[in-house]
Each structure stands twice: as structure tokens, then as C-alpha cells.
Amino acid sequence: MNITLTAPCHFGLESVLASEVRRIGGENVQVTDGRVTFQGPVSLIARANICLRTAERVQVLLGSFPAYTFEDLFQGVRKLPLEDYIGQKDAFPVKGWSLNSKLHSIPDCQSIIKKAAVTRLQQAYHINWFEETGAVYQIEFGIHKDNAIIMLDTSGAGLHKRGYRRSSVIAPMKETLAAGIIDLARVYPDSALYDPFCGSGTLLIEGAMHAMKIAPGLRRRFAAEKWNILPQSHWHQERQRAFDLIDRSASFTAFGSDIDPEAIALTQHNAQQAGVASKIHLVRRDVKDFAMETGKGVVICNPPYGERLLDVKEAQAIYRTMGKVFAQREKDRFYIISPDEEFEKFFGKKADKRRKLYNGMIKCQVYMYFK
């Protein structure tokens, strides 16, 4: 059967995710703020979870409807074909959010949706009590401007949890955001990638995985693997497909540096966990001593920035240093993430292009230099 799937993403990465979805076979792709919705066969659940780099999770879209009252919410959920997915013994907890809507109490909305789901399934299975000891079908809801969207989560843990990053430095960049920036920077199988503030190595590792076509979800498990509608053979086939697509011949090389020796050790550990350590070369070095080992390369970095005045002043000093050092490599491409609206002033050069993104709750810009 064909189903409708929806995948949330970082604001600013919608076009990147939409392109990913089309590449894996998603059809009727629709883009809204922070979300991409698409259709395909049920097996696309497995492929999307295993292969999508910038999606935060993959959800089955059950339906959407106006919900001004709790009765609207109850009746809307009661009309959804929950029995097509949820079995008599399966668990179906409820969680979600509400924004700018009359129904703003999350606990009350959870209670109403749960009651409606129970009512629907009681009628479908002709039973009065659900033991909920089977597979978990997490019901998720979102209510925005009085319009409700009801989904089933197929991923379980967020898709940014690739499995290679056991620990990290302070305020690490999410893997999904890093993957999106790698895509925007057009990293290729033969690229040389540099990150002079490598931290826990996320940009370097995501760059290597992107260049070698290593699927981000190849090493982890997903909630929908226990669902009856999707046989284990589908998951096996999709993992084998992803494994066969890996490009081990890629000449991609990454060079990471950081002033903190713990960051270097952490990047090395994470790269080994991800299976790309052979592609990543590391050295402890201050950005003022930055140098490129190859003739041409692309620099992608997330330099430190603070919220306190002293930290901001230090960050701006780093931007000045970067401007001086990077100016010596005018033919190379630079992609720098910063929340500072005056970054270009301190860096000393106007960006060829800027793109607004959110790193966690912090509004940032990717300053792109490629001309």
C-alpha cells in the first residue's frame, strides 16, 4: 500500500531535505516551514529512516483537520484509520505540541487523543481493554493555528543520533544540521574538507559519510522495525541496498584541527566509531596557524561564539584572525556558521551568499564564500 510520510527538519534545510526525499524515490513532495511531506510504498519507511541525512525523524501522516474544540479533536482522531497500523496488543502512547491555538493544554490534548484512539480501536477490534504490551506506535500531534496534524513516529530516537557520537564537547552541532551544511557546500567524493574548529568532529564525519555515500542510519535501529505492516525482509533489503551504494573508492580527505587536545581525541574516537577514521587527519593547532595540505579545498566551520559580552568579543577577535588567514586562500570555498549579524565586518569580507539556519535555539547564518 502507498502511504504519506512527513519528516521535520531544521528551519532553513527544507530544500535540502526535499532533494534527498526525491533521490530516495519519494513522490508528491510538498515543502512547508520545517517539514517535508511525501508519498510512496510502505517500504519507503525503511529507506527514509536509513538514508535521509537531514530529517529529524520520519512519521506516518495519518491526517489533519481543524481543531477549535476538544470535540473537534476527538472526532478528528476517531475518524483516522488507526487499526491499519496499531494491533490489538500494541502500545500507542501520545505526545505532541500546540502553538497559537485555542487548544493549548498539552496534557488535555494528550488525554483527548488517547481517548479517541481507544474508542476507534475498540470499535475495530470489538474489545474493551488494551494491554499495550506489543510494538510501540508513538502517536504524535501538532496543533498550529487551530489546525491539528496527527502522525505515527517510525524512527524512535531522533535521526540525528547516528550511533557514532558517544560523547561530545560543549554545545555540539546536531548531525542533521551538519549534514545539511555539507550538502549546501557541495562536498563531493573527491573533495578536500577542512574544519579548523573540529570540536567533536561532526562536520568532518558527516562530510566523509556524504562523500562516500554511507547511509547515516545504517548502524542503528528504528521503532518501525517492530511494526507488523513492514516485514523484516524490507529492512534487510534496504540495509543491503544502502551498503551496496557505499563508494569506497572516493578520494575524499578531511583535515581537522582544534586548539583543544580533548577535541582532537574526541574527533578521532567518533571518526573510528563512524568507520571513516582513515579519511580524517587531525592535528592540534590554533586557527591563526591554519594551513591547507592540499592544492584546493573547502572549509566548513562552526567557530566558537558566546552569549556573554566577553565571549562575544573573543569570538569577534577569532573572526578577524580567520579573515586574515583565509584571505591567503582566495580560490578556496569557505562556509562559516555564526550568529553574529556583524560577522562580515569582523571577517573583513562580504559573503557571496548568506543562509539563515537555527543551531539549536540560536539563529545563525551560514556565510558562504565561493566566488
Protein Blocks (a to p, Z undefined) as FASTA:
>chain_A
ZZdddddddehilmmmmmmmmmnopahiacdehiacddddfklmmmmmmmmmkbgbdcdd
fbdcddfbfklmmmmmmmpcfklmmcfkbccddddddehifblcfklmmmmmmmmmmmmm
mmmnopabdfklaccdddddddeehiacddddfklpafklnolambccehiacfklmmmm
mmmnopafkbccddfblonommmmmmmmmmnopafklmbccfklmpfklcfklmmmmmmm
mmmmpcfkbcbdcddddfblklmmmmmmmmmmnopmmmpccddddfklgccfbfbdcddd
dddddfbfklmmmmmmmmmmmmmmmmmmmmbccddddfbfklmmmnopacfbdcdddehj
accdddddfZZ
